[in-house]
């Protein structure tokens, strides 16, 4: 018999499908602001880039975490993951189209490392959140304890987001200077 609390296969498959769909959509259409960003460069300090990254991706990560408290938000968590895949792919396709091999190096060194870690954190938050409602049907005491554990998971997720934002501010700006050189 399948244990619903420990079997996350369907959730991982759903997240993988959403990631693939977001990536395919990102390959199809490249927004004009992405092309302008890479051609002209971003003239911001590392601190401003860190704050922009925290602002834009913090909501996505928190949305994946909140799903554990409110089960109907799962489609929104999937949309958050798909949107992140879309934006990462748009930047990659623009870099490849505009700069060729230099754009590929920019993408692999300045975009993929920190965004890959953030996407993994988003997936782990979504999967951990999905297990929480199953405890409600089992036992109220276990459910309350699991809610506290899930609440405590927010602290490592915020620390992960801060580290990834630091990676964005350092790696992305250096890779962008390399791209413009």
Secondary structure, 3 states (H helix, E strand, C coil): CCCCCCCCHHHHHHHHHHHHHHHHHHHHCCCHHHHHHHHHCCCCCHHHHHHHHHHHHHHHHHHHHHCCCCHHHHHHHHHHHHHHHHHHHHHHHHHHHHHCHHHHHHHHHHCHHHHHHHHHHHHHHHHHHHHHHHHHHHCHHHHHHHHHHHHHHHHHHHHHHHHHHHHHHHHHHHHHHHHHC
